[in-house]
Amino acid sequence: MNRATSVGQHTLRSGWHGLAQPGRGVSRIPRPTDCAGRPCHSAAAIAFFLPSLRRRGRGRFFLQSEASLWSNPPVSPLRKGGKILFTFVKGGTENAHALHTAGSFRVMNRFFIAGQPCTAIAAIILFLCIAACDRKPSANKTAPPPTDAPSWFTDITAESGITFTHFAGETGQYFYPEIMGSGCALFDYDNDGDLDAYFINGCPHHDGLLAPDAAVTNQLFRREPDGTYTNVTANSGLNDTGFGMGVAVGDTDNDGDLDVYVTNVGLNIFYRNNGDGTFTDDTTAAGFDDSAVQQWSASAAFFDFDRDGDLDLYVTNYLNYDAKKSCRDKAGAPDYCGPLAFEGASDRLYRNDGDGTFTDITDESGIGVARGRGLGVVCADFNDDGRPDVFVANDGEANLLWIKRDDGTFADHAVSMGVAFNMMGRSEASMGIALGDVDNDHRLDLLCTHLHSESNTLYLGQGSAGFEDATGASGLGAASMDTTGFGAGFLDADHDGDLDLFLVNGRVKRGTPRIADHLSRFWQAYAEPDLFFINEGDAHFHNATSQAAEMCDKPFVGRGLAIGDIDRDGDIDILVSNDAGPAKLFRNDTPRKGRWLVVEPIVAPGRTPAIGAVVTVTFGKQSLRRDIRSASSYLSANDPAAHFGLGDHGKVDTIRIVWPDGATESFVGVAADQYVQPIKGQGSQAK
Amino acid sequence: MRLSKQFQSKSSEPRTSVRADFPDIKTASRHTRTEFALNAIIFATLVATTGGCRPQPPPQTTATVPSPDTSTAQPAVVQKINDARQAVESSPESAEQWGKLGMVLLAHGHNREAVPAFEEARKRAPDDYRWPHLVSMAYPKSETVAIESALQDAVRINPKFSPSRLALAEHLIRNGQPDAAAEQYTAVLETNPKNPHALLGLGQLNLQKGKIKKAYEVLQKARVAAPAYKEVYAALSRACRRLKRTEEAATLAERAKALTPRSHTSDDPLIHAYQAEAVDASTLSQRGTDLVAIGQSEQGIALLRRAAQIDPETVSILRALGAGLTRAGRLDEALPVLENARRLAPDRPRVLIDLGVAMTQLNRLDEALEIFERIRTIDPRHAAAWYNTGTVLARQSRLTDAIDAFENYVTLNPGDPKTHLNLAALHDALNQPLEAIRQCEQAIKYEPHRLDGYTQLARLHVKLNQWPEAKQALQQAAERMPDNPAIADLLDQLAAARTAAQSAQNPPAANNNANRADHPDRR
């Protein structure tokens, strides 16, 4: 038997007759060794090419070991695991400065003792000179918050009556779902014209087994006319007791009210809206029963992938969790596992059959071929072919971009379209997603939130050519390197016509505990402050966290984020769900740089929100694009309305809508500062 | 006196008041003059030693030895850190000891405490590039100025140490300075024109600037330099898409997905050095696995055994040890370790895979097959289980079943050339050379710089008496791998084989065609 000589995989050589030595590989053709280094045309060499001289059917087989196929990619220890710091005081510099100071005072004393005022003055000057020279440039510090200026976002949680606190159920056993948190939703469940709030909750567990408790449920809060919220969970039917993760909202039966899909660690639940403020668990009847393949699902999105007028559903599955597996940090202390400790899972695609039922078409659609560790999902037309596609944020591996093909199936084009990896070609721990046109070029741009030591990544859309990683140029790179991002949302906070960015942060590995008295000692080690960025135009962002201090300063283990205009005053407010902490509601009080318009395209007869529609408003020489989308961020559902900051413009000239089925209509312009609801079929046809 | 004039002119006090209090040198008493002179000397000395307003290095004072919180750490880690701290306390002047402490702290996740240790080492050995390089890894990533300064320092001290330049380039990209990053990559290439990381970086930067053709050229060089570099294939795929070569883009994307990632940090000896200080079980396990993977089996197994002693109930460590022993051919030792892992986690596919591999190596093929089938029952989409099933079936001469298994693997995990080569061999064995050729071509498509694809293809062509095609396959290999001396040998061998075959058989051309027409694949 010939020896394989190169290093590589486990190798079976010479067909199926025996194993090569492990660690030996393939690819070098054996050469006769008796030819003193010269090319040798001996019979042995000739035999290689002449089948008549070889036994037929010889080949090479590579036995693939787990290590070679599924082993975790080599990562820098700085990127994974262990204790990683957030704030750092330059102790060395400060010490040095203190020594300089002490030394200078001694010099001064000497001069004064000598009774020489002139030398004393000289010493003062010398001291000042040394003190000035010793200053080192501070590293990338943001300006301190203006103490007298009000925060651009005001915490109105307490006054609003939202009392939800997420239950993670930490037992010290580091049950992985504990650290992943849950999502939230802003949607009008009772059709009274304002946004209600829904929170997904964890559940008690022990030894890796869930122990649901009727007292620990998801919670629904109804917005009252006076702006407060009332907990209406008990009568709503939305009180699932599973270990909840995410929520998707959409009118699946086109009856004008919004249905809800809740993802869990285990069975997911579909709630049909009864139209009277209550919901019915319709999971089995609707065809969503996944009890046979119970998985850990994360984000979900309703979208009309086949453009037949009803909403289909995409569900991301995270990984095949084994609670018996334990993990440790770099110092050997127990901590939560990372995603690569487990195998990924296939996502699911359900087709709405139009009769109140759904069919699982995961395999026939092509979605089933890929397995990933999906956490976030957004649906939109990413390659400008008019068909809806799906982007999935995978944790610790290549993201997926499912492009819809002519035959109705999907194919993953994430690598060639430049969104699978970051600019350096590296997989990142993608979790949350923000989607919007940040450079106002009418192409969608994507932002994925990541682990600390990885920046969040901004992919600028280039149309059918794909995306370019513009993180460095955008100013978002270094600013997010020391936080772990989850929820993310683009919103035009100041109405200047470009999309700003809010990021919800919280660690997944233990770090230096934050000063956060509102959290237990355990969770302080995972808490982080949030971040807010103002778009300065052309997709360059300025860190404005200090201006939004009330929203960002207090560290939590942030996870879900939903945005919407809760008080219908024309600006976008923010709802945050924190892992093992209280939910937070922030009112947008950002000084306005302009006027606004909110467009809510609807489809008659049910007045169903046109999820997937693209709205373009034109005013003067400007035009802006916003999409009608609920699912984005992390595990959360936003109000899908299209919000436009118009700058100084008092009206828009036209509103152009590309409906989910591809039809395009134009509507006449309207005055600024109002909500408008264009109805499909009532506009004029447009190209 | 000049000094006094200077002093007066720079004083913020009104000149008159200064004059009023300042003694006139000419009229001062002898005692006053002496004291004034003394003060002037002291003052001048001070100015000279401080150097005016130039930035000064901090004085050679000893920093406090960092003391991280080790309350939850494993005893071995605590011991390691304490030893490193004591070494510093014994030799506080030693940059090496400070640096070692920094490395130990960094290896165990105490980055914050590692910073002052490295900075102290840097201060005491300002010409040692290791400390600025390592401190750049310990700083929080938001400390962009400090990181850049440290990396610039490392580059200045040792301009030929490419990991510092590569890290600096990446840092600059992240902070929106692509042109400065390109300079670093170019500098690396001046030293080593085939550095794949620098070529990749330059390619990425060209892609970002919209210089797509240039990017493609550079990335092709990177591909030749490192044929299994996932990130290069991903970037090439993007370039092809931008060049509207969609089919090529799709092929490259599939290949990228099938490869494991490789970072420039994997070639950084300083990272390996600090990682070697780690003594926690999981890091020992990881390092042991890495060593086994690069062929240093004995050292790797020793580390894995240490890890298993620290953490005897952790399945992943037992699995790593078992796999390492298997790879080293120590199957009798591997089997009980893997069986123990299976006892702790009976349905964990990764454990079962390694156990199956060990069984296969022991030629216990039926048991191996059973294990791989068990994995597929747990997870029908487990690609590795399909692959290994194919391998075992092939060894059992169940060739058609093996083809099915490998086909399933390809469906789940496209872009893997070696699976296509396996399929080629199986089809060849089943006397289906045309299908075998197709599989070889698939393998070459996914990895054009892999020699065995061409040689297998050439051999298949020879089998069909297609000598020109065989030569063409090897010539194609030569074009794509001009630096590979083996190809010229192979071409010589092929020519010799052809001569031998012709002299032995002297087949007429018509027969060739007839053979081809009669071939089962043709029919």
Interface residues (C-beta under 8 A of the other chain):
Chain A: V7 Q9 H10 L12 G15 W16 H17 L19 Q21 P22 G23 V26 S27 R28 I29 R31 P39 H41 A45 I46 F48 F49 L50 P51 S52 R56 G57 R58 G59 R60 F61 F62 L63 Q64 S65 E66 A67 L69 W70 S71 P73 P74 V75 S76 P77 L78 G81 G82 K83 I84 L85 F86 T87 F88 K90 G91 G92 T93 N95 A96 L99 H100 V107 R110 F111 A114 Q116 P117 C118 T119 I121 A122 A123 I125 L126 C129 I130 A132 C133 D134 P137 S138 A139 N140 N320 D322 K324 K325 S326 C327 R328 D329 K330 A331 G332 A333 P334 A341 E343 S346 G368 V369 R371 A398 H413 A414 V415 S416 M417 G418 A420 F421 M423 M424 G425 R426 S427 H452 S453 S455 A465 G466 E468 D469 A470 T471 G472 A473 S474 G475 G477 A478 A479 M481 D482 T512
Chain B: S4 F7 K10 S11 E13 V18 D21 F22 P23 E35 F36 N39 I42 F43 L46 V47 T50 G52 C53 R54 P55 Q56 P58 P59 T61 A63 T64 T70 T72 A73 Q74 A76 V77 L106 A107 H108 G109 H110 N111 R112 V115 P116 E119 E120 M137 Y139 P140 K141 S142 E143 T144 V145 A146 E170 I173 R174 N175 G176 Q177 P178 L200 G201 Q204 L207 Q208 K230 E231 V232 Y233 A234 A235 S237 R238 C240 R241 R242 T246 A249 A250 L252 A253 A256 K257 T260 P261 R262 S263 T265 S266 I271 Y274 Q275 A278 D280 A281 S282 T283 T289 D290 V292 A293 I294 G295 S297 I310 D311 T314 V315 S316 R319 A320 A323 T326 R327 A328 G329 L344 A345 R348 P349 R350 I353 D354 V357 T360 Q361 N363 D379 R381 H382 A383 A384 Y387 N388 G390 T391 A394 R395 Q396 S397 A402 T411 L412 K418 T419 L421 N422 A424 A425 L426 D428 A429 L430 N431 R450 L451 D452 T455 Q456 A458 R459 V462 K463 A470 A486 A488 D489 L490 D492 Q493 L494 A496 A497 R498 A500 A501
